[in-house]
Amino acid sequence: MSRLRRLLRPLGIALAAVGALLTLGFVEHSTAKAPIADVKVRVLGGEGLHFIDEPAVRRAIVDQGAVIGRASGQVDLAGLEQRLRSIPCVAGAEAYHDLNGALHVTVRQREPVIRVINADGSSFYIDVDGYTMPVEERFTARVPVAMGWLSEPGAVHGVINVHGHDTLTSRYFSDELHRLALFLHGDELWSALIDQVVVSADGQFELVPTVGAQRILIGDGSALEQRFAKLRLFYQHGIPKADWRRYNRIDLRFSDQIVCTKRTNPHEQ
């Protein structure tokens, strides 16, 4: 009896698997024929991002025809996702339909970490993943601004990975600028304090804080942890002992020291 039971057990498992597959196939077939009755949209992104909203996503969904009332199987989900991802401010998109006849669409916005202003005045963002994105008239992200010896007109309207910058002309769009922007973005103090990044002709980065009249020279963007650790100590222990208006330049490029340049007139702003 036990031998027969051992022989029948694999057969029972196989039949159960076949039954599950048949049921799944029937459900998928029924779902594909069911008309879409509703469209549910979610727009994800960092706090305070408003590059794209739900109405804009819905307009993109029906750009090639209405979907309400169409059979679920007639909606090209992969094509819809690709169409949404082609929007410059969209980092990712997912679409699927459920058993209740609803089409679910989720869009993730790009999250800028810095805005770059070219020498000709045109500008664009670089997002957290290292991709450029155009500036939107309807919304301005509160991020540091990079300016100076920068000229990337090709990045103003397109989406380009700055780490694979075959189409970019400036060497400043290597890892350094994006790494600096990510570093500032990831620290509560520096993201609130640093307002501008000025790029010199030789690729040196100079920071302009939101308070004070100092310029902070950090060099080429390497060793950021060590350099900003020195700056933090200077703000905590050096500035309180002296009038911060005495200095017009703080140089962090040297190992184990900070070189400060005093202004001629300490009351000068």
C-alpha positions in Angstrom: 0.0 0.0 0.0 2.8 2.4 0.9 4.5 1.5 -2.4 1.4 2.4 -4.3 1.1 5.6 -2.4 4.7 6.5 -3.3 3.9 5.9 -7.0 0.7 7.9 -6.9 2.2 10.9 -5.1 4.3 12.2 -8.0 1.3 11.7 -10.3 -0.9 13.7 -8.0 1.7 16.6 -7.9 1.9 16.5 -11.7 -1.9 16.6 -12.2 -2.1 19.5 -9.7 0.6 21.5 -11.6 -1.2 20.9 -14.9 -4.5 22.0 -13.3 -2.9 25.2 -11.9 -1.4 26.0 -15.4 -4.8 25.4 -17.1 -6.5 27.7 -14.5 -3.8 30.4 -14.9 -4.2 30.2 -18.7 -7.9 30.5 -18.4 -7.6 33.5 -16.1 -5.1 35.2 -18.4 -7.3 34.5 -21.4 -10.3 35.9 -19.6 -8.4 38.9 -18.3 -7.1 39.7 -21.8 -10.6 39.7 -23.2 -12.0 41.8 -20.3 -12.6 45.5 -21.1 -10.6 48.1 -19.2 -13.0 49.9 -16.8 -10.6 52.2 -14.9 -7.1 53.6 -15.1 -5.2 54.1 -11.8 -2.1 56.4 -11.9 0.6 56.8 -9.3 3.4 59.4 -9.7 6.4 58.7 -7.5 9.5 60.9 -6.7 11.4 62.6 -4.1 9.7 65.0 -1.7 8.5 68.2 -3.3 9.1 67.1 -6.9 6.4 68.2 -9.4 7.9 67.8 -12.9 5.0 65.7 -14.0 1.5 65.2 -12.4 -1.3 62.7 -12.8 -3.2 64.6 -15.5 0.0 64.7 -17.7 0.5 61.0 -17.3 -3.2 60.3 -18.2 -2.7 62.4 -21.3 0.3 60.4 -22.3 -1.6 57.2 -21.8 -4.3 58.1 -24.2 -1.9 59.8 -26.6 -2.4 57.0 -29.1 -6.1 56.3 -28.4 -8.5 55.9 -25.5 -8.0 52.8 -23.4 -11.3 52.7 -21.4 -13.5 50.1 -22.9 -10.8 48.4 -24.9 -9.9 44.8 -24.2 -7.0 44.5 -21.8 -5.1 42.3 -24.3 -5.3 45.1 -26.9 -3.3 47.5 -24.8 0.4 47.3 -25.5 1.8 47.6 -22.0 5.5 47.5 -23.1 4.8 50.2 -25.6 3.0 52.3 -23.0 5.9 52.0 -20.6 8.4 52.9 -23.3 6.3 55.9 -24.3 6.2 57.1 -20.7 9.9 56.6 -20.2 10.6 58.7 -23.3 9.3 61.8 -21.3 12.6 63.4 -20.2 11.5 63.9 -16.5 10.5 60.3 -16.2 13.1 57.8 -14.8 10.9 54.7 -14.9 7.4 53.5 -15.7 5.4 50.3 -15.0 2.0 49.3 -16.4 -0.2 46.2 -15.7 -3.9 45.3 -15.5 -5.6 43.5 -12.7 -8.5 41.0 -12.6 -11.0 43.8 -11.9 -10.5 45.5 -15.2 -8.3 48.3 -14.0 -5.1 49.4 -15.8 -2.4 50.4 -13.2 0.3 52.9 -14.3 3.2 53.9 -12.0 5.6 56.6 -13.1 8.8 57.6 -11.2 10.1 61.1 -11.7 13.8 61.9 -12.1 15.3 63.5 -9.0 17.7 66.3 -9.8 20.7 66.9 -7.6 22.2 69.9 -9.4 21.3 72.4 -12.1 24.0 73.3 -14.7 24.0 76.7 -16.4 26.0 76.9 -19.6 28.1 79.9 -20.6 25.3 80.9 -23.1 22.7 80.9 -20.3 20.9 77.7 -21.2 20.6 75.2 -18.4 19.7 71.6 -17.5 19.6 69.3 -14.5 21.6 66.2 -13.6 19.6 63.7 -11.7 20.6 61.3 -8.9 21.3 58.5 -11.4 23.7 60.7 -13.4 21.3 61.5 -16.3 20.7 65.0 -17.7 17.2 66.3 -18.0 15.7 69.5 -19.4 14.6 72.4 -17.2 10.8 72.5 -16.9 9.0 75.9 -17.0 6.2 74.7 -14.7 8.5 73.6 -11.9 12.0 74.5 -10.6 13.8 72.1 -8.3 15.6 73.5 -5.3 19.1 72.2 -5.9 22.6 73.8 -6.1 23.5 75.6 -9.3 26.8 74.9 -11.2 28.2 77.6 -13.5 31.4 78.9 -14.9 33.5 77.3 -17.6 30.7 75.0 -18.8 29.3 74.6 -22.2 27.0 71.6 -22.9 24.2 72.8 -25.2 23.6 69.3 -26.3 22.4 68.3 -22.8 19.8 71.1 -22.6 17.0 69.1 -24.4 18.0 65.5 -24.2 18.7 62.7 -21.6 22.4 61.8 -21.5 24.3 59.7 -19.0 27.2 62.0 -17.8 29.3 59.0 -17.0 29.2 57.8 -20.6 29.7 61.3 -22.1 30.5 60.5 -25.7 28.2 63.3 -26.8 29.4 65.7 -24.2 32.2 68.1 -24.9 33.4 69.2 -21.4 35.6 67.0 -19.3 33.9 68.4 -16.2 31.1 66.0 -16.8 33.1 63.1 -15.6 32.5 61.5 -12.2 33.6 64.6 -10.3 30.6 67.0 -10.7 28.0 64.3 -10.2 29.9 62.8 -7.3 30.0 66.3 -5.7 26.3 66.9 -6.3 25.4 63.5 -4.8 27.6 64.2 -1.7 25.9 67.6 -1.1 22.5 66.0 -1.7 23.1 63.3 0.8 24.1 65.5 3.7 21.5 67.6 5.5 24.0 70.4 6.4 25.7 70.8 3.1 22.5 70.5 1.0 21.1 73.4 3.0 24.4 75.4 3.1 25.8 75.1 -0.4 24.0 77.2 -3.0 26.4 77.4 -6.0 29.3 75.5 -7.6 31.6 77.6 -9.7 33.8 75.6 -12.2 37.1 77.2 -13.2 38.9 76.9 -16.5 41.3 74.3 -15.0 38.5 72.2 -13.5 38.6 73.4 -9.9 35.4 73.6 -7.9 34.6 76.6 -5.8 31.5 76.5 -3.6 29.3 79.5 -2.7 27.4 79.1 0.6 23.9 80.5 1.3 25.2 82.4 4.4 28.4 84.3 4.7 30.6 85.8 2.0 33.2 83.2 1.8 34.2 81.1 -1.2 35.1 77.5 -0.4 37.7 76.0 -2.7 37.6 72.2 -2.8 39.7 71.4 -5.9 38.9 68.8 -8.4 36.2 67.0 -6.4 38.2 64.1 -5.0 38.5 63.2 -1.3 35.2 64.9 -0.6 34.7 63.1 2.8 38.0 64.3 4.2 37.7 67.8 2.9 34.1 68.4 4.1 35.0 66.8 7.5 37.7 69.5 7.8 35.1 72.2 6.8 32.6 70.9 9.4 35.2 71.1 12.2 36.1 74.6 11.0 32.5 75.7 11.2 32.1 74.1 14.6 35.3 75.2 16.3 37.0 77.8 14.2 34.2 80.2 13.1 32.7 80.6 16.6 36.1 81.9 17.9 36.4 84.5 15.2 34.2 86.8 13.2 33.2 84.8 10.1 33.3 88.1 8.1 37.1 88.1 8.5 37.5 85.5 5.7 36.7 85.7 2.1 38.2 82.3 1.0 38.4 78.9 2.6 40.8 76.5 0.8 40.3 72.8 1.6 42.7 71.4 -1.1 45.6 70.7 1.3 46.0 67.7 3.5 45.4 68.1 7.2 45.0 71.8 7.0 42.6 74.6 6.0 44.0 77.8 4.4 41.9 80.8 5.0 42.3 84.2 3.3 41.3 87.2 5.2 39.4 90.0 3.5 40.9 93.5 3.6 37.8 95.0 5.2 36.1 92.6 7.6 32.9 94.6 7.4 32.8 94.2 3.6 29.9 92.0 2.4 
